Amino acid sequence: MDSKIIGDRIKLLMNNNKIPVTKLANMLNMSYKTLVRKLNGESEFCNTDILKLQKIFDMNLELFSNIFFNSNFDLKEKLDNKERIS
């Protein structure tokens, strides 16, 4: 799936959970610059990153699958409607 779409979805989760980039980078054991590149779609999240993100944001299997594998999933709509996302 498109790295930019995934990065945008992670940014939405960060905003929703009030987690700044510096804190998430620390939680993922990567530099700020590396995380920014991944969030902007300039590089991809590796499998280890994806599994850590699942734990950090406490994603259930459905949300996890939609965020990383469903190009038609509208996370913003889910968050705007205050639906439970994890």
N, C-alpha and C positions, 0 to 999 in steps of 0.2 A: 504494500500500500504506500501511498505518497507520504514521504517523510514530513512535508510541510503540514499536511492535514493532521498527522499525529502530534506534531509539535504544537499546533494551534489548540488541539484538544487538551494537551497537558497544561498549556497556559491557562485554559479555562478552569481546569481542576485546581491549579495553583491559586488562581484568583478566588475561586469559590471557597477554598480552604485557607485563604490568607497566608500562603507559604511563599515567601520571596525567593527569587532565583538563587541568591546566595545560600539560603538555608537548604533548598532542594539540592543544589550542587554538592553541598556538604553531606547530605543524607545519601547521595548516590556515589560518594567518594570520587568526585570528578571536579575539575576546575570550573570556575564560573564561565570562562570563555568556551570551554568544551560544551557545557550545557546550553549556553546561548546558541551555539552553532546547531546543536541538535533541535532546540526549540524552533529555530528559524528554518529548519529543513535542509540545512547545508550539509549535515551528516546524519546518519541513522542511529537510533537507539539500538544497542545490541540486546541480545536475549537476556543477559544478566540485568541490564538497565530496566528492561520491561518487567521482569519479575520483581525487582525492587520497587518500581512504580506501583505495581499491583498491591504490594504490601503497604507502601506509604499512604496510598489513597484508599486503602481497604476496599478494593474493587471486588465485587462478586464476579463469577464467571461470565455472566451475561454482559455486564458493563465492560469487563476486560476484553471480551471478544469484539464487542462493538467498537470500542476505542481503537484497537489495533488492527482489526481485520474487516470492518464494515465501512466501506467508503460512503455509504448513504446515511449513516447514523448522524443524527443532529443532536450533539451533546448540549449545545447552547440552548436549544428549545427545551430540553429536559431540565436544565438548570433554571431557565427563565420561568418554567412552570412549577418550580419548586418540588419536582418529583424526586422521590428517593432514588439516588443513583448508585448507591453501593449496598 
